[in-house]
C-alpha cells in the first residue's frame, strides 16, 4: 500500500507531540524545572525565596508562582466577579465557575493571565447562563456552592476538593496543589480503595484503567495500545468525570494519587457529577455534544473500495461499484452504503450515475477524502450521503480533526435534507456529535478481534456511541477470521468492510461456503435487529449513552465487571451479552455472566448469574450470545434485506419471560431530520409472569407521529417458555392453536408451539392492531 500521506502525517504527529513525564520524586531530593535533582541535604541556606545549593541560586516554589515551574501556595485573596470567583496565590490565579449547577470549571493561570484557546470548539455554546454560587468562609477553607455541588478551596496551601450539595460527601480531593512547569500542568487527586477509572476516549485494547497510564493524544497508532481517537475525559466510579478543556496532549496515571497532566502552561478542567456512570456520561456529553443520530442506512453494513484505476485490482471505473452492490443483493446480504473511492489516487467519475445505480440496490453513495472538502456542496447535491475522513487530511488531530469532522457532518446537512453520516480515524473530545470513530488501518487476525472488544465497549464510557473497525481489517485476514470478526461486529451499530489494500476483495461472499452462508446469517440478523439498534441510537442521541457497553456500565457494583474478568465481552444494549471467539478454536472459556438469568440465544439453555461459563461450544457458525431474562426485543420480519423494502405491516417481538421486563421502541422516517421537529413515535412492550404457568405480553400504544407511520400492524411473537400453553388470548378473543409451522404461517392469526426451537418456543400471530391501541397477549 502506498501510504506516503499517512506516513507523513504520522511523522508530523510524532514530531509535534512530546508527552513529558511529571517530575519524579527522589528519596532525598526534588527535580527542578530544568530536570536537575536538588539534594535537600546540600541546601545550605533558604532566604527571600531563594535556595543556595552548591553555590548556585535556585528559586523556591513560592517565588516561582509566575516563573517556569511551581505550584500553588497559600491563598492570598478571593473575590467574586459576577458568576465567577477568582482566587489568587502569589502571581498565580484560579478562576472558578459553574456552567450549570452540577458542573464546576476550574482554570489556573500561573502568571495570573487567563487564556482560553479551545474557546467553544470542545464545549458547545449554550443558551443558558452559568449557575450562581454562594461563597461561605468555613475557617480553613472557602465553600463555593450551587444547588448541585460544593467546591472547597482550602487556604493553606490552596487546593481543591469537590463535595455534594450538602458539603457532606467527598467526591474528589486534591492531594497536592495544582502544579506547573514550562510546558505542562498537573493535578493530583486521591484514589479511593476500590475506585475505578474509565474513559480517555478510544483506548485500543483497554476499557478499565485503575493502576494504568493512558495517553491522551493523536498518536497515529491504530493497533493495540494506540489512542488515535483519545479524548481528554475520564470517568470515576466515585460519581464524577473530568474534561480537560484543551487541545494539548496529555498523560493520565491512575495510580495513588491519580496524576493527570496536559502539555500546556495553563489548567482548565470541567468536573461533572452524576448518580452512576450513565449520569456522568450524560453530563459530559451535555457539554461537548450528544452522539449524532445516524440515518437508518448507516446502521446497515457499509462497503468501501477504490473503483477508479485501482492498482491492486486492475483497471476499474467508478460505475463498477454498482456491480458490487448488485452482488450484495444477489447474495441476499443487506448493505446500506458504499464508499466508491479511497482518496489515494483514486478519485471518481460519473458520480450522479453511480449514486442512481446504488440507490436502485437500496444503498447510499459515499466518498472519502484525503485533502479537505473543496467540492462538498456539489458532491452532496449529486447524491453523496456518507463521508469518510482520512488521516492524510485530519491526521494531525486535535482541533484540526474536530473542525474537519464538524465540517463534513454539516456539509451533508447544509446541502440536503439528510442526516450527516461521517467516519473519522482521528478525533478529539466532542467528535461523537459528528462522526463514527473508526479505529484505522489494521490487519485481520484473531489478535485484531481480541483487542478490539474492550476498545469499542470502553469508548462508550466517554460518550462515544459509534466506534468501529473494518471487518477483518484492511490488510491480511482469512476466511475464518473474517467470519469470526463479522459475527460479533453484527452487534455493533456501525460496521463496514474495506477492500482496496487487501490481496483480494473482502465482500462477505468472497470466500465461498461455508463462510458465505454464515456471514449471510449474521448480516440478516443484524438487519432484523435494526428496530432494537435504532432505539438505542435514539437513546444515545438523548442521553449520551451508546449501545455497546462494558458490563461495568450496567453492573457498576459488581467487582467482576471492573477489569480482566469481563474484558473480552460486552453488552449490546441491556439485553444481549456478546462474548466473541478470538482464537482459532470452537469453544469459548471465561464468559462472565452478571446477576440475573441469562438465556443462550441459540439453544435456550439458561444460567443464573453471577457465574462464569467455560467450555461453551462455539463452532464457526456460532457466536456466544446470551439474552437477559425479561427482554422484549423488537425485530423486523425474517427475510428483510433493506430498511427500504421491509414489511411495515408486521413487527416481530422476541420475548424472554423468565423475568419481568420491557423495551421502548422508537421510530421515525429514519433518514431526514424531521425527528428534530418532534416527528417521532415511541411504543412500549412489556412482559411479566404474574402467576406460575402464565405469561402476559403487553403491546403498548404507539404515541407520536412521523411521515409514513403505519396506522396499524400485526405482531408476531416468539415467546421462550420451554413448554406449550393451554390457551393464548388477546383482547379480540382466544387465538386458534395451529397444527404445524406451515399451518401457522398460512393463517392470519393463531399460535403454535415448537419444542425443537431453542428449547421450546411459542409462536404467536395477532390480527392487525391499531397504532393508537394497546393490547395484551396472555399465555395460560
N, C-alpha and C positions, 0 to 999 in steps of 0.2 A: 504494500500500500504506500502511495506517495503521501507522506504526512508532513511535508515541508512546513505548511502553515501551522499545523498542530505542534510540531517541534519548536518552531519559533515562539509560539505562544507559551509553551512550557518553559523555554529558556528565559523569556521575559518575566514570567511569573516568578521563577526561581530567583532571578536577579533582583526583582523588586521586593521580595518578601524575605526578611530575615527575622525569624522569631527568636528573641533573646530570652535566655533563662532568667528568672528572677534572681536577685542577689542571693548567693549561697551563704549559709551560716557556718561558722567555724567555732570550735570549742573555745579558742582564746582570742578570736578576732572577728571583725566585720569587714565586709567588702565596700570599698569606697566607690564613688560614681565612676571612677576610672578603671575599676577592676582590680586595684591593688588591695591586698589584705592588710588591714590595720591590726597589729598585735596589741591588744589592750594592755599587755604587761609592759609595753615600751612607751606608753604615754607618760610624759614627764610633767605636763602642766596643762591645765584647761582654764582659759580665761577669755572673756569677751567674745564667746562663740568660736574660739579657735582651739584646735588641738595642736600641740607641739609634739610631733612624732619624729624621732631620729633627726632632729634638726630642721624639719620641714613644718610648714604651717598647713593645716587641713581644716576646712570649715566644718563645724558641727552641724547635725541635722537641724537644730533650731535656727542657726544662721543661714541655712540653706533653703529656707522656705521659698525663695524665688530664684535659687541658683539651679545647678544642674540636677541635683538629687536631694531627696529629703523625704520627710513625712510630716503630717500634721502634728503640731504641738498643742499647747493649751489653747482653749477658746478665749479670744480676746474681746470679741463683740458679737452681738446678734441683733438683727434689725429686720423688720418687715417692709416690703415694698409691694403693696397691693396683694396679689395672691402668691408672692414669692418671699421666702425667708432666706437671708444671706448671713452666713456665719464666717468669721474671719479668725485666722490663726497666723500671726505674723503677716507676711506678704500674701499668703495663700488665702483663697476664698472658696467657700462651698455654698452652692445655691440649692435650695430645697423647694420643690413644687409638687402639686398633686394633680396630674392630668384628669383624674376622677377620684372619687372618694376611696376607691380600693387600690389605687396605684400611686406610688411615690417615685419621684425622679430626683436623683442626687447628682449634681455636677460639681467637679473640682477644677479650679484654675490655680495651678501652683504660683503663678505670678499675679493672681488677682484679676486677670483679664479673661473673661469667658468667651469662648468661641463655640460655634455650632455648625461644623462643616457638613453634617448629614442633613441639616435643615429638615424639610418634610419628605425626604426621599424614602426613609425607612418607616418612620411613624407617620401615618397619613394625617392630613389636617382633619379636624373635627369641628362641627358647628357648635359644640358645647364648650362653655368656658371651663377652665380648671376649677377644681373644688377649693373652697375656702377652708383654711385650717385655723385652729385656735392654738395658742402657744402658752405653756404653763411652766414656770420655774419650779422644778422639783428638788432643788438643792444641788445635788451632784450632776444633774442633767436637766436639759430642757425637753419637755414633751410637746411635740408638734403633731397635732391630731386632727383627723377628719372623722366622719361617722363610720368609716371603714377600717382605718388603721391608725397606729400611733408610731411615729418615729422618735426614738430617743436620741438626743445629741448629748453625749457625755462631755463634760467640760475639761477634764484634766486626765489624759490628753483628749483632744477632740476625736471622738469615734462614735459610730452609729450602731443602733440596734432597732429592729422592727418588731413591734408588738401588735396585738389585735386592738380593736377599737376601745376595749376596756383597759388597755395598758396592763394586761394581766398575763397573757400567754405570749412567750417569746417565739417569734417566727425565725429570725436570724439575728446574729450579733457578730460584730467585728471583733477579732482577737487582737488586732493592732490597728493603728490609724492608717488611713489611706497613704500610700507612698508613691514616689515617682523617681524616675531617672531622666536623663536627657531624652530618652526615646520611648518610655513606657510608663504606665501607671498600673498599680496592683491593689487589689482588695483581698483581705484575708478574713474568711468567715469560719466560725466554729462549726464543727461537724458533729451531728448527733450520733449516739451509739449505733442506731440502726438506720440512719438517714441514707437514702438512696438518691442518685443523681441520674438524670436522663436529659436528652436533648442534644444541643450542638448541631442541629440540622442533620444532614445526611452524613453519618459517620460509618464508613464502609466496614462491615464485619462486626459492628458493635451496636448495642442499644442501651446498655446499662454501664455506668461509668464510675461507680464507687471504687476508690483506690487506683483509678486510671487517670491518665493525662490525655486530653484530646486537643487537636489542633483546630483552630477557627481561622481558616484561610483557604484561598483558592489554590490548591497545591497541584492541580492538573494530574493527580494520581487517581486513576479510575479503578484501581484494584483494591484488594483487601488492605485496610489501613489508611486508605486515602480519604480526603474530605473535600472534594471539589464543590459540593453543594452544602457546605457547612453554614451554620448560622450562629451569630453571636448571642445565643439564648440558651439557657439551661433551666431545667425544672427540678425541684427538690421534692422529695416525699414529705417534707415538713410543711407543705402547703404554700409554696411560693415559687416564682420563676423570675429570672433576671435577664433583661435585654440590655446589652451594652450597645448604646445608640451610636455606632461608629462604623466606618468603612475600613478601619485599621485591622490588620490581622491580630490574632490572639492565641492564647495558650491557657487552658483550664486544667489545673491539677486538683482532682477531687480527693486530696489527702486530708489529713487533720493537722492544721486547718486547711480548708479549701482555698486555694490561691488562684485568682483569675487575673490575667494580665492582658492588656492590649498595647500594641506598639504605637502609642501616641502620648504626648505630654499633656494630657487632659483626661478627665474621667467623666463619663456620662452614662449612668446606669438607671434603668427604669425597672422597678420591682412591682410585680403583680402578685396578688394573693388569691386563694380560692379554696373551697372545701373539696379537696381531692384533685387529682391531676387533670381531669376533664375541665374543671372550672378554671384551673391555671392556664391551660391551653386556650380556652375561650377568651380569657382576659388578655393574653398575649396577642392572639390574632385580632382581637378588637382594636389593638393599637396599630399593627402592621398590615392588616387586611385579611379578611377571611379567604379561605380557599375558593377559587373561582368555581362556578357550576359548569361542568363540561356539557357540550351537546351530547345527545344520546349516542350518536355515531362515534363519538370519542371514547365511549366505553366498550365499543366493539374492538376487535383486533385491528391493528394497522399494519401496513406493508411499506417497506422503504427500499429503494434501489436507485441505480443510475440507469436512465433509459435514453441516453444520448452519448454515442461514442464511448461506450464502456470498454475500457482497456482489458478488463478481466473476462468479458463475455463476448467480445467481437462487436462488430458494427450494430448499433441499435438506434432507434428513434423513439421519441417520447410517446408516440402513439402506440408503441409496443407494450406500454404499461396496460393498455386496455385488454390485451391478450392475457396478461397475468390476472387481471381482475376477472376475466371470463373463467380462468382456471379455478378461482375460489368458488364461483357459482357452480361450475361443473362438478367440483368435488364436494359440494354441499358443506362448505366451510365458511361460516359467517366472517365477514370482514367489512369494516366501516369506512376506511380511508386509506389513501396511498400517497406517499411522498415519491414523486417521479424524477427527482434529481438529487444529487448528493453534494453539490457545492464545489467539489474538487475537479474542476474542468468539465463537469457535466452540467450543462445548462438545460434549456428546454426549448421546445418549438411546438407550434400548433396548440397552444395552451387551451383555448376555448374548446377545440375539438376533443382534446384529451379529457377535459372536465366533463363534457357531454357524454363521452363513452363510459367514463367511470360511473356517472350518475345512473346510467341505464342498468348498471350492475349494483345499484344501491350503495355506492361508495362516494366519498367526497375527495376532492383534489387537494393535495398538499405540496408545499415546496419547502426546502431548507435553504439556508443562506450562509455563506462564509464571510461576507463582506458588507453587511448592512442591509437596509431595506429601501433601496432607491426607487423601486418600481412597485411599492406595496399597493398603492391605490389602484393602479390598473390591473395588477395581478388578482387582487380580491374581487374586483368587478368582473374579471374573466372567470371567476369561479373558485379561486383558492379559499379554502376554509380551514386549513391546517398549516401551521408554521413550525419548523424546527430550526433552532438557532445552533450555530456551530462554534466550536472552541476557537477556530481561527478568527472568529469575529468577537465573541464575548469571553474568550478565554482569560483575559486579564482579570475578570471577576469584579467583585465589589460593586461600586456604584455603576460602573460601565455595564456590567452584566445585568444589573437590576433595571437600568434605563432601557437596555435592549429588550428585555422581557416585557416591560410595560408598553414599550412602543409597538412591538409585534402584536400583542394582545389588543391594544387599542386600534391598531390599523385594520384588523378584521372587523371590529365593531363599528368603526367610523365609516367604513365603506360598504356595509351590508347590514342586514337585519339579523345576522348570525351571531352566535356567541364566540368570543375569542377562544381559540384552542391552540396552545403553543407548547412546544417541548424545548427544554434548555439543558445543556450539560454543565453549566457553571452558573452560580447564582449567589444570593445573599438573603438576609432576613427580609421577608416580605414577598419573596418570589412565589409563594403559594397563591398569591392573589392573581397571578398572571400566567402560570405555566405548570406543566408536568415537569418534575425534576428527573432528568434522565442521567443514569449513573455512568454513561460514557462507553468508550470502546473497550470491550473485553473479549476474551476467548472462551468459547463454550467448553465446559468441563464440569465434573462433579464438584470441584472446589469452587467454581463460579457459583453454582447453586448454593453451596454451603454458606458462603459469607454473605450472599445477598439476602438471605432470610432475615437475619436480625437487622440488616441495613434498612429495609423498607418498613419493617414494623417499628423500628426505633425512630424513623423520621416523623412518624405521626406524633411523637411526643414534642415535636417542635411546630405542630400545626401544619405539617406538610401532608396533604391528603392524597397527593398523586406523586409517587416516586417509583421508578421502574427501570428495567434494563432490557436490552434486546433478548428475545428468545434464543437461547443457545449462543449468545454473543454475536459479535460482528466477525470474528475470526474463528478458526478451528471448529470444534463441535463434532458431533457424531449422531447417528440415528437415535441411539439410546439417550444421550444427554439432551438432545432436542426434545424428545418425548417427555422425559422427566421434568425438564425445565418448563415446558408449556403447561403441563398438567397442574402445577402449583400456581403458576402465574395466571391461570384462568381465574383465580380467586383474588387477584389484584384488579382494581378498577380499570387501569390503563396499561396496555401492553402493545408491543409491536415486534415484528421480525425485520431484520436488516440484512441485505444480501450483497451489496456491491463489492465487498472486500473479501468475502469468503471464497474458497476454491469453487464452490458450486452454489446455485441459488438455494435459498433457505425457506421457501414456502413450505407449509406443513404437510404437503403431499409428496414432496420430492424424494423421500426415502423409500417409498413403496410400502407394501404390507410387511408386518402388522402395524407399522408406525402410522400409516395414513389413517387407518380406522380408529386407532387410539387418539390421535390428535383431533380427528373429527368429533369423537365422543366428548372431549373436554371443551372444544370450541362451541359445540352445540349446547353443552351445559352452561357455559359462560353466557351464551345468548339468552337462554331461558331464564337465567337468574338476573337479567337486567332490571326488572322491577325492584328487586331487592337492592341491587347495586346502586341504581339511580336514587332510591330513597336515602341511602347513606350519603350519596353525593349532596343531596339537598341538606341533610343534617350537617355535613361538613361546611357547606356554604353558610349555614345559620349559626353554627357553634364553633367551628374551627377543628372539630374532632373528626378525623378521617376513618375510613372503613377498615384499613389494615392496621391491626393493633397488637402490640406486645401484650402478653397475658397480664402484665403488671398494671396496665391501664384499667382493665375491668376487675382485677383482683388485687388491688394495691396492698391489702393487709395480709397477703399470703407470701411469706418469705421465699417460697419455692419459685415464685414468678419473678424475683428480682434479678436473677443472674443466669448462670450457665444451665441450670436445670431446665429452664424453659427457653433457652436461647434460640433453638433451631425449630421453632414452631411459632404460629401466630394465630390470631383471631381475625376472621374476615367478617366484620360486623360482630354483634354479640353471639350470633347463633352458630357459626361454623368455626371449628378449630382445625387448622391445617398443619400437618406435620410432614413436610416433603421428604422424599428419599433423596439423599445427597451423596450416595456412593453406588458403586456397581453391585447392588445386592437386591434381593427380592424379599427382604424383611426390614422392619424398622424397629429399633430399640429406643428406650428412653423417652417415650412420649408421655409427657406430664399432663394429666387431666385435673383441673382445679375442682373446687367443691361443686356439688350438684350431680345430676345424672347426665351422661353423655352417651349418645347412640351412634354406632358405626353407620355411616351413610349408606354403605353398600350391603351390609349383612343384617342390620337391625339389632345386632348384639349391643348390650348396654353395660356401662361401667358406672360405679358410684365413686366420685372423687372426694377428696384428693387421692389420687393413685397414679402410679407410673405403669405404663403398658410396655412390655417387652415382647419380642418375637412376633410383632404384628406382621401378618402375611401380606406382602405388597408386591405381587408380580408387576411387570412393566405397565400393565393397563390399570393399576390400582394406586391411587393417591390416598395415603392415610388421611381420612376425613371423618370428622365427628360432628354431630349436631347436638346442640344444647336442648335438654328436655324443656318443653314449653314453647319451642319455636313454632311459628307460623310463617312459612316462607312463601311469598308470592312469586309466581313464575309464569312466564309465557308458555303457551301450549307446545307440546312436543312437535318437532319438525320446523320450528321457527328458524328462518335463515337470515332475517333482517328486521330491524325495528320498523322499516317502512312497509313490509309485507306481512307483518304479524296479524293474527286474527284478533281484532279488537273486541269481538263479541264474546270472548271467553277469557277467564283468568284461572290459573291453577293455584291451589293452596296446598303446600306440603306441610302436614301437621304432625307434631310430636307431643302427644297428650300425657306424657309421663309426669308432667308438672304443669302448673298454670303459667300462661304467658301470653304475649301479644306482640303485634307488629303494626306500625303505621306506614302504610303505603302512600307515597307522594307521586303525583303525576302532573304533567303539563305537556305542551306540544313538543318538548324535547330539543328544539333547535333554535327558536327565537328567544329574544329577551323579554317576552311577554310576562314571564314569571316575576320580573321586577315590577310589573304593574299589578301584581296580585292575581294573574291568570294561572292558577294552580289549584289542584284539588288534593285532599287527603282523605284516607279511609283507614279505619282501624279494624284489625282482625284479632280475635282473642280465642283462647282455648282454656277450658277448665274441666276438671273431673269432679263434680260436686258430690258424687257418691260412687261407691265401688261398682264397677261394671258399666258406668255411664260416662259419656264424653259429650261435651257441648262446645261447638264451634260457632262463634258469633261473627257474622259478616256485617260489619257496620255500614252505615250510610256514607256515601261519598259527599263531602262538603267542599264547596268551591267549584269554580268552573274555568274552563280554558277552551279555546277553539279546537273542535274535533273530539271533545269528550263524549264517549258513548252514553246514550240515555239509559241503557240497561245492558246487562251481560250475564252470561251463565257462568257458574263456578264449578270447577272440577277439583275435588278434594282427594288427597291421598292421606289417610289417617293411619298412623302406625300404632295399631292396637295389639298386634300379635294374636288376636282372636276375633272371631266373627260376632257381630252384634245380633240381637234378635230382631230389632227393628231400627230403621233410620227415619227420622221425622223432620219436616220443615214446617213453616207456617202454612204452607199450601197443603199439608197433609202427609201421610205416610208414603215414603218412596218405595217403589217396587224393587224387590231383590231380583237381580238378573242372573241367568243361568250360566253365563260364561263371559269371558272378556269380549268376545265378538258380539254377543248379545248386548252387553253393556255399551260398547262403542256405537252400535246402531241405534240404541234407544235415545229418546230425547231427554230422559232423566232416569234416576234409579241408583242402585248401589250393587256392588259385587265385592266379595272378599276373596283375595288371592293369598292363600297360605304360603305360596312359594316366593312371593315378592318381599324381599328384605325382612324376613322374619314374620310376615303376616301384615298385610295392608288392606284396609277397607277403601275402596274406590267409590266416590260419591259424585253424582252429577245432578245439579239443580236445574230447575227451569230458570229462564232469564229473570233477574231481579232488578227492579228499577234502581238507578243510582241514588235516588233520594230515600230509598227504603233500607231498613235494617232487617236481617233475618237470622235466626238461629238454626243450626243443623245439629240434631241430637241423636247420638248413637246409644241405644239402650241395650 
